Amino acid sequence: MKRPKLKKASKRMTCHKRYKIQKKIREHHRKLRKEAKKQGHKKPKRKDPGVPNSAPFKEALLREAELRKQRLEELKQQQKLDRQKEHEKRRKLESDASAQPADGEAGKAPAQCKSKNKAKSGKQNPKKVHCQELKKVLAASDVVLEVLDARDPLGCRCPQVEEAIVRSHQKRLILVLNKSDLVPKENLESWLNYLNQELPTVVFRASTNLKDKGKMPKAKKKAAAFRSTVCIGRDGLWKLLEDFQKTQGKAIQVGVVGFPNVGKSSIVNSLKQEQVCNVGVSMGLTRIMQAVPLDKHMTVIDSPSLIVSPLNSPAALALRTPASIETVKHMEAAAAILAQTDPRQVVLRYTVPDYKTSLEFLTALAQRRGLHQKGGSPNVEGAARLLWAEWTGASFGYYCQTPTSWMTPPYFNESTVTDMKTDMNLEELEKHNARSIQAIRGPRLASSVLFQSTGMTNGVLEENEVSEEAAKHERKERVEEESMDSDQESTDGRENEELSDRPPVEEKEVLPEESTADKESTGSVVLDKATEDDDTYDFSTDYV
């Protein structure tokens, strides 16, 4: 008798295949268990049972809850109305900007775009915000710590801030030489002797070693313990402030001011020994003042960075301009930095061949670091950005020599110097500074690069000066753009005739692109002209 055929295929399989499937299932379940363990067990939200009937004053409680609910609804409505008013204001500003007559000049097109962007943003100028916050810090503080970069202490001093503190006749000013481990010891000692003639100076090295920052849970990030062994100079500064507080007999507030990237927030964190302020490599991270209580009698106030005046030297603008507020022109900044250094030391430091211009150095640096564009050409802009980041960062070692003679600023005299040093234990401070210098392991003098300081850097404290500077900057940009347009008209007559025949909207879109192309390379312009001459089509003649 024949065996009947089965309708369905057999589910039998080899043991090897079955064991493989079971192994995959076990791995999948293990992965799910791990993910569930990471997320944790979330308890379901319980429904509010409300006020029980047996509770006393139930009606009063319900009435208060109803009133609270009504207030929240009114607040939401008010916020909604405020948002609508802001939207209407922005629309009016945009309509006013668009209603202005469009001029035929090409140089005014970028200025109109900037005005539209300002109207759209509707936010306050960040420079003005920095000035306002800095004024608050100076007004609220009894002692002001002016943080200086030990690589260029004189360039980090702001005469406007120091003069405002001296005029108050009640505040004390202390200089803090931060990043003292990046300069040779001989240079650090000479700067300490020079600055001590005017004001009490503290040698400091802020603590920035937070290795376990990413592994900590979110709830404990604010109370991140610092490695206090890395910090140098904390005891001397703490003792100086503590003695001053005892002589005053009241609680004091200590303001921390300075130019960007000198380490203001790092000093506050080192004094508190916790990560209470944001720190980072990028310039201008602190935007608003932040009060940090050290103990019952002392409070430190962190401030945003000082705004650099455009009247300073190019080197000062290159090193002290915060990238978070202003757009940094890296090529100009790199050229200004290289102009103040010794070329032989720079060649030895970066291991590049001798150079005559900054462009030659940047091309050699780009080839040395492997910075290339499409086609294999060296990325000069990237090299300039790299050079600027190293000189404004906290790892590159360079130093400035002290002036040959002691020059007191005009707002300082013998009486102000003695007033600033009263109620300060200077003998104890000298001992702490000597210990700090011994503990610091600075670089050798031969391995550091000598930088020629340009003197004190002027800052901006008044909000009115910021608006005037912005207007001057816009006028300068317009003049430069108009001069570029006139040069283009003299060289490219045919192109301007074709552009004048077009409507004004197309003219705004074409001209900035042509100007940037002319800036980048002159050879591409010649090629473009040749192709345009070949492809021109004369509509007046009839081709058959």
MARNUGU-407824 format. One record per residue (C-alpha): z, x, y. Coordinates in pm, whole numbers, plus 50000, padded with zeros to 5 digits. Example, Ala and Ser with C-alpha at 12.3 -4.5 7.8 and 13.67 -1.06 7.14 Angstrom:
(r (50780, 51230, 49550))
(r (50714, 51367, 49894))
END
This chain:
(r (50000, 50000, 50000))
(r (49900, 50140, 50338))
(r (50161, 50192, 50606))
(r (50104, 49958, 50904))
(r (50023, 50120, 51238))
(r (50293, 50110, 51507))
(r (50199, 49937, 51832))
(r (50408, 50169, 52058))
(r (50402, 50546, 52064))
(r (50697, 50721, 51909))
(r (50976, 50843, 52139))
(r (51060, 51132, 51916))
(r (51038, 51475, 52080))
(r (51120, 51830, 52000))
(r (51477, 51952, 52037))
(r (51366, 52214, 52292))
(r (51227, 51946, 52523))
(r (51530, 51716, 52483))
(r (51778, 51997, 52558))
(r (51575, 52096, 52865))
(r (51589, 51740, 53001))
(r (51963, 51719, 52942))
(r (52013, 52052, 53123))
(r (51817, 51928, 53426))
(r (52025, 51610, 53437))
(r (52349, 51810, 53430))
(r (52227, 52031, 53717))
(r (52132, 51724, 53920))
(r (52475, 51564, 53871))
(r (52644, 51893, 53964))
(r (52443, 51910, 54288))
(r (52538, 51554, 54378))
(r (52906, 51628, 54316))
(r (52890, 51935, 54545))
(r (52730, 51740, 54829))
(r (52986, 51460, 54792))
(r (53265, 51718, 54802))
(r (53127, 51869, 55126))
(r (53096, 51532, 55298))
(r (53443, 51424, 55188))
(r (53573, 51082, 55103))
(r (53533, 50840, 55392))
(r (53776, 50550, 55398))
(r (53622, 50211, 55472))
(r (53701, 50072, 55814))
(r (53956, 49796, 55795))
(r (53919, 49481, 55993))
(r (54162, 49434, 56279))
(r (54417, 49175, 56159))
(r (54501, 49078, 56514))
(r (54842, 48981, 56652))
(r (55059, 48801, 56394))
(r (55210, 48462, 56482))
(r (55565, 48590, 56437))
(r (55520, 48864, 56700))
(r (55709, 48812, 57027))
(r (55509, 48768, 57349))
(r (55193, 48696, 57153))
(r (55034, 48497, 57435))
(r (55096, 48775, 57687))
(r (54942, 49034, 57456))
(r (54634, 48819, 57397))
(r (54600, 48763, 57770))
(r (54615, 49140, 57838))
(r (54353, 49205, 57570))
(r (54124, 48944, 57726))
(r (54166, 49094, 58073))
(r (54091, 49442, 57935))
(r (53776, 49311, 57772))
(r (53663, 49151, 58099))
(r (53720, 49477, 58290))
(r (53511, 49671, 58040))
(r (53227, 49419, 58073))
(r (53244, 49439, 58454))
(r (53237, 49818, 58437))
(r (52931, 49810, 58212))
(r (52753, 49574, 58451))
(r (52838, 49797, 58747))
(r (52704, 50105, 58567))
(r (52387, 49914, 58481))
(r (52337, 49820, 58848))
(r (52396, 50182, 58957))
(r (52134, 50304, 58712))
(r (51884, 50047, 58839))
(r (51946, 50160, 59199))
(r (51889, 50524, 59101))
(r (51563, 50431, 58928))
(r (51450, 50243, 59241))
(r (51531, 50544, 59461))
(r (51332, 50775, 59234))
(r (51035, 50536, 59236))
(r (51043, 50523, 59616))
(r (51051, 50902, 59637))
(r (50760, 50930, 59393))
(r (50560, 50667, 59582))
(r (50627, 50846, 59915))
(r (50515, 51178, 59765))
(r (50198, 51023, 59623))
(r (50124, 50831, 59946))
(r (50097, 51152, 60151))
(r (49734, 51241, 60238))
(r (49590, 51496, 59998))
(r (49459, 51801, 60189))
(r (49148, 51982, 60080))
(r (49324, 52320, 60076))
(r (49393, 52446, 59730))
(r (49712, 52633, 59820))
(r (49902, 52308, 59891))
(r (49849, 52165, 59544))
(r (50130, 52366, 59377))
(r (50368, 52276, 59663))
(r (50297, 51902, 59614))
(r (50362, 51939, 59240))
(r (50696, 52105, 59317))
(r (50798, 51823, 59554))
(r (50712, 51565, 59289))
(r (50919, 51750, 59029))
(r (51215, 51765, 59268))
(r (51184, 51391, 59338))
(r (51167, 51316, 58967))
(r (51468, 51528, 58880))
(r (51694, 51369, 59143))
(r (51962, 51632, 59070))
(r (52153, 51856, 59306))
(r (52039, 52213, 59355))
(r (52228, 52433, 59102))
(r (52275, 52702, 59368))
(r (52459, 52455, 59589))
(r (52675, 52348, 59295))
(r (52770, 52714, 59235))
(r (52863, 52755, 59602))
(r (53079, 52441, 59597))
(r (53262, 52546, 59280))
(r (53317, 52898, 59412))
(r (53470, 52763, 59733))
(r (53708, 52549, 59525))
(r (53818, 52854, 59323))
(r (53879, 53066, 59636))
(r (54075, 52786, 59804))
(r (54296, 52713, 59501))
(r (54380, 53070, 59392))
(r (54666, 53289, 59513))
(r (54527, 53605, 59349))
(r (54153, 53671, 59312))
(r (54020, 53901, 59038))
(r (53683, 54041, 59141))
(r (53520, 54152, 58814))
(r (53301, 54462, 58844))
(r (53064, 54612, 58591))
(r (53184, 54970, 58536))
(r (52821, 55086, 58513))
(r (52759, 54991, 58879))
(r (53092, 54899, 59043))
(r (52969, 54921, 59400))
(r (52666, 54702, 59328))
(r (52892, 54430, 59182))
(r (53107, 54400, 59495))
(r (53028, 54110, 59726))
(r (53128, 54171, 60093))
(r (53112, 53799, 60177))
(r (53374, 53710, 59914))
(r (53601, 54000, 60006))
(r (53581, 53913, 60376))
(r (53670, 53548, 60304))
(r (53977, 53660, 60105))
(r (54086, 53906, 60376))
(r (54058, 53637, 60646))
(r (54296, 53407, 60458))
(r (54587, 53659, 60510))
(r (54772, 53505, 60212))
(r (54565, 53586, 59907))
(r (54558, 53911, 59709))
(r (54244, 54078, 59578))
(r (54239, 54286, 59258))
(r (53936, 54474, 59122))
(r (53878, 54468, 58743))
(r (53651, 54739, 58600))
(r (53510, 54560, 58295))
(r (53272, 54712, 58034))
(r (53444, 55045, 58087))
(r (53346, 55158, 57735))
(r (52977, 55184, 57842))
(r (53026, 55471, 58090))
(r (53147, 55831, 58038))
(r (53519, 55895, 58089))
(r (53465, 56141, 58376))
(r (53262, 55882, 58567))
(r (53521, 55610, 58496))
(r (53805, 55825, 58631))
(r (53613, 55910, 58948))
(r (53536, 55543, 59015))
(r (53900, 55449, 58952))
(r (54019, 55707, 59207))
(r (53759, 55589, 59459))
(r (53839, 55216, 59430))
(r (54218, 55267, 59426))
(r (54195, 55389, 59787))
(r (54106, 55034, 59895))
(r (54240, 54786, 59638))
(r (54445, 54777, 59316))
(r (54199, 54846, 59031))
(r (54248, 54771, 58660))
(r (54050, 54942, 58381))
(r (53950, 54671, 58134))
(r (53746, 54613, 57823))
(r (53719, 54245, 57731))
(r (53750, 54129, 57372))
(r (53425, 53983, 57237))
(r (53469, 54038, 56861))
(r (53460, 53691, 56700))
(r (53322, 53743, 56351))
(r (53459, 53425, 56191))
(r (53339, 53193, 56468))
(r (53068, 53017, 56261))
(r (53286, 52964, 55953))
(r (53565, 52777, 56129))
(r (53578, 52396, 56125))
(r (53488, 52202, 56437))
(r (53846, 52092, 56506))
(r (53972, 52455, 56529))
(r (53686, 52608, 56727))
(r (53869, 52574, 57060))
(r (54176, 52760, 56931))
(r (53983, 53053, 56785))
(r (54216, 53352, 56757))
(r (54084, 53669, 56923))
(r (54122, 54013, 56775))
(r (54355, 54142, 57046))
(r (54330, 54501, 56913))
(r (53974, 54521, 57053))
(r (54084, 54428, 57407))
(r (54189, 54719, 57632))
(r (54370, 54682, 57964))
(r (54518, 54337, 57903))
(r (54879, 54457, 57916))
(r (54831, 54632, 58250))
(r (54666, 54330, 58414))
(r (54922, 54090, 58268))
(r (55213, 54304, 58389))
(r (55061, 54331, 58739))
(r (55019, 53953, 58768))
(r (55361, 53884, 58621))
(r (55536, 54115, 58870))
(r (55349, 53954, 59160))
(r (55450, 53607, 59036))
(r (55817, 53709, 59021))
(r (55810, 53844, 59377))
(r (55653, 53519, 59499))
(r (55908, 53307, 59315))
(r (55661, 53029, 59232))
(r (55378, 52948, 58993))
(r (55053, 53122, 59088))
(r (54686, 53057, 59023))
(r (54450, 53345, 58951))
(r (54078, 53302, 59033))
(r (53813, 53510, 58854))
(r (53493, 53571, 59055))
(r (53193, 53800, 59025))
(r (52820, 53829, 58980))
(r (52652, 53706, 58659))
(r (52704, 53889, 58330))
(r (52997, 54104, 58446))
(r (53230, 53939, 58190))
(r (53437, 53683, 58384))
(r (53472, 53434, 58097))
(r (53538, 53717, 57849))
(r (53832, 53836, 58063))
(r (53977, 53483, 58069))
(r (53944, 53461, 57690))
(r (54106, 53802, 57649))
(r (54403, 53706, 57868))
(r (54449, 53378, 57680))
(r (54365, 53544, 57343))
(r (54169, 53232, 57252))
(r (53809, 53123, 57294))
(r (53857, 52877, 57578))
(r (53545, 52964, 57781))
(r (53185, 52989, 57666))
(r (53057, 53346, 57646))
(r (52715, 53481, 57555))
(r (52443, 53735, 57627))
(r (52246, 53501, 57855))
(r (52330, 53508, 58226))
(r (52494, 53223, 58416))
(r (52653, 53029, 58128))
(r (52949, 52908, 58337))
(r (52839, 52622, 58564))
(r (53170, 52468, 58682))
(r (53523, 52596, 58744))
(r (53762, 52582, 58450))
(r (54142, 52611, 58476))
(r (54316, 52780, 58179))
(r (54701, 52789, 58174))
(r (54836, 53125, 58050))
(r (55204, 53027, 58059))
(r (55437, 52810, 58267))
(r (55394, 53022, 58579))
(r (55032, 53147, 58564))
(r (54697, 52968, 58551))
(r (54358, 53142, 58541))
(r (54053, 52972, 58697))
(r (53711, 53071, 58567))
(r (53430, 53032, 58822))
(r (53049, 53025, 58808))
(r (52860, 53337, 58908))
(r (52789, 53437, 59265))
(r (52445, 53360, 59406))
(r (52254, 53672, 59512))
(r (52099, 53669, 59858))
(r (51721, 53735, 59864))
(r (51777, 53992, 60142))
(r (51910, 54246, 59886))
(r (51713, 54535, 59741))
(r (51472, 54468, 59450))
(r (51698, 54656, 59207))
(r (52001, 54441, 59301))
(r (51793, 54123, 59263))
(r (51668, 54240, 58924))
(r (52017, 54312, 58785))
(r (52218, 54030, 58947))
(r (51982, 53730, 58935))
(r (52097, 53467, 58679))
(r (51809, 53350, 58462))
(r (51968, 53005, 58423))
(r (51917, 52926, 58795))
(r (51609, 53122, 58903))
(r (51290, 53226, 58729))
(r (51297, 53602, 58676))
(r (50972, 53795, 58724))
(r (51023, 54052, 58451))
(r (50744, 54289, 58557))
(r (50884, 54322, 58910))
(r (51240, 54351, 58778))
(r (51146, 54627, 58534))
(r (50958, 54820, 58806))
(r (51260, 54792, 59041))
(r (51500, 54918, 58771))
(r (51275, 55212, 58678))
(r (51240, 55311, 59046))
(r (51619, 55375, 59065))
(r (51643, 55591, 58750))
(r (51556, 55948, 58656))
(r (51223, 55943, 58461))
(r (51326, 56236, 58239))
(r (51641, 56060, 58118))
(r (51449, 55736, 58060))
(r (51187, 55921, 57854))
(r (51460, 56077, 57638))
(r (51647, 55747, 57604))
(r (51346, 55541, 57493))
(r (51156, 55828, 57319))
(r (50828, 55759, 57501))
(r (50582, 56006, 57661))
(r (50596, 56096, 58029))
(r (50480, 55831, 58270))
(r (50378, 55810, 58635))
(r (50392, 55434, 58695))
(r (50604, 55155, 58552))
(r (50294, 55002, 58387))
(r (50236, 55321, 58188))
(r (50599, 55320, 58072))
(r (50586, 54954, 57969))
(r (50265, 55001, 57770))
(r (50418, 55303, 57591))
(r (50738, 55104, 57525))
(r (50541, 54809, 57387))
(r (50353, 55042, 57149))
(r (50677, 55212, 57050))
(r (50858, 54884, 56973))
(r (50555, 54719, 56808))
(r (50502, 54452, 57076))
(r (50135, 54351, 57052))
(r (49926, 54056, 57163))
(r (49629, 53899, 56987))
(r (49358, 54159, 56948))
(r (49602, 54452, 56929))
(r (49659, 54501, 57305))
(r (50019, 54598, 57401))
(r (50240, 54314, 57524))
(r (50347, 54457, 57861))
(r (50528, 54139, 57968))
(r (50733, 54141, 57647))
(r (50828, 54505, 57703))
(r (50938, 54425, 58060))
(r (51147, 54135, 57931))
(r (51306, 54364, 57671))
(r (51390, 54630, 57931))
(r (51544, 54372, 58165))
(r (51753, 54220, 57882))
(r (51890, 54563, 57784))
(r (51991, 54661, 58138))
(r (52158, 54326, 58213))
(r (52322, 54300, 57870))
(r (52652, 54441, 57747))
(r (52537, 54722, 57516))
(r (52313, 54957, 57719))
(r (52491, 55260, 57867))
(r (52409, 55377, 58218))
(r (52628, 55494, 58507))
(r (52629, 55543, 58886))
(r (52784, 55830, 59075))
(r (53061, 55770, 59328))
(r (52979, 55815, 59698))
(r (53052, 56160, 59838))
(r (53275, 56022, 60116))
(r (53499, 55718, 60121))
(r (53339, 55451, 60343))
(r (53561, 55153, 60421))
(r (53386, 54818, 60479))
(r (53408, 54678, 60835))
(r (53644, 54396, 60730))
(r (53893, 54649, 60582))
(r (54142, 54855, 60781))
(r (54472, 55027, 60708))
(r (54678, 54711, 60762))
(r (54467, 54500, 60526))
(r (54479, 54773, 60258))
(r (54859, 54785, 60279))
(r (54880, 54403, 60273))
(r (54669, 54384, 59958))
(r (54895, 54639, 59783))
(r (55226, 54474, 59878))
(r (55424, 54305, 59599))
(r (55217, 54505, 59346))
(r (55373, 54751, 59103))
(r (55112, 55026, 59144))
(r (55308, 55294, 58956))
(r (55317, 55083, 58642))
(r (54947, 55004, 58688))
(r (54858, 55376, 58700))
(r (55036, 55435, 58368))
(r (54852, 55147, 58201))
(r (54518, 55268, 58339))
(r (54581, 55618, 58203))
(r (54655, 55473, 57857))
(r (54343, 55255, 57873))
(r (54120, 55553, 57961))
(r (54263, 55748, 57667))
(r (54205, 55456, 57428))
(r (53844, 55398, 57539))
(r (53573, 55589, 57355))
(r (53295, 55608, 57609))
(r (52950, 55762, 57560))
(r (52870, 56122, 57641))
(r (52735, 56211, 57982))
(r (52414, 56352, 57833))
(r (52331, 56035, 57639))
(r (52372, 55801, 57940))
(r (52111, 55724, 58205))
(r (52189, 55794, 58571))
(r (52122, 55495, 58799))
(r (52109, 55518, 59179))
(r (52323, 55238, 59317))
(r (52193, 55048, 59619))
(r (52540, 54971, 59756))
(r (52717, 54637, 59786))
(r (52525, 54323, 59692))
(r (52522, 54041, 59946))
(r (52606, 53698, 59810))
(r (52567, 53341, 59934))
(r (52877, 53129, 59993))
(r (52751, 52855, 60226))
(r (52536, 52567, 60100))
(r (52328, 52564, 60420))
(r (52210, 52918, 60350))
(r (52082, 52811, 60009))
(r (51855, 52543, 60153))
(r (51719, 52781, 60417))
(r (51648, 53045, 60154))
(r (51467, 52792, 59935))
(r (51251, 52685, 60232))
(r (51171, 53048, 60315))
(r (51082, 53115, 59952))
(r (50847, 52814, 59943))
(r (50681, 52924, 60268))
(r (50629, 53274, 60129))
(r (50474, 53131, 59811))
(r (50240, 52913, 60016))
(r (50129, 53211, 60229))
(r (50065, 53418, 59916))
(r (49868, 53136, 59754))
(r (49659, 53084, 60069))
(r (49583, 53457, 60088))
(r (49480, 53453, 59721))
(r (49255, 53154, 59788))
(r (49090, 53333, 60082))
(r (49024, 53637, 59860))
(r (48872, 53413, 59597))
(r (48645, 53250, 59859))
(r (48515, 53590, 59972))
(r (48438, 53706, 59615))
(r (48334, 53380, 59446))
(r (48118, 53194, 59700))
(r (47914, 52999, 59448))
(r (48216, 52875, 59259))
(r (48385, 52747, 59577))
(r (48069, 52557, 59675))
(r (48066, 52382, 59337))
(r (48437, 52300, 59365))
(r (48399, 52156, 59716))
(r (48143, 51905, 59585))
(r (48395, 51773, 59334))
(r (48665, 51518, 59416))
(r (49003, 51656, 59536))
(r (49187, 51567, 59210))
(r (48971, 51798, 59003))
(r (49011, 52071, 59263))
(r (49391, 52071, 59215))
(r (49356, 52113, 58843))
(r (49098, 52392, 58851))
(r (49231, 52626, 59122))
(r (49569, 52729, 58969))
(r (49398, 52812, 58638))
(r (49142, 53032, 58816))
(r (49414, 53212, 59013))
(r (49613, 53290, 58697))
(r (49298, 53411, 58526))
(r (49225, 53645, 58818))
(r (49580, 53779, 58795))
(r (49561, 53852, 58424))
(r (49239, 54053, 58402))
(r (48944, 54131, 58626))
(r (48707, 54203, 58338))
(r (48726, 53845, 58208))
(r (48622, 53717, 58553))
(r (48302, 53924, 58544))
(r (48215, 53794, 58198))
(r (48281, 53435, 58305))
(r (48050, 53478, 58606))
(r (47769, 53610, 58389))
(r (47795, 53318, 58146))
(r (47802, 53066, 58434))
(r (47487, 53218, 58587))
(r (47308, 53192, 58253))
(r (47414, 52834, 58182))
(r (47348, 52686, 58530))
(r (47111, 52391, 58528))
(r (46914, 52300, 58839))
(r (46892, 51922, 58863))
(r (46639, 51933, 59152))
(r (46362, 52070, 58928))
(r (46209, 51865, 58649))
(r (46187, 52045, 58317))
(r (45915, 51916, 58076))
END
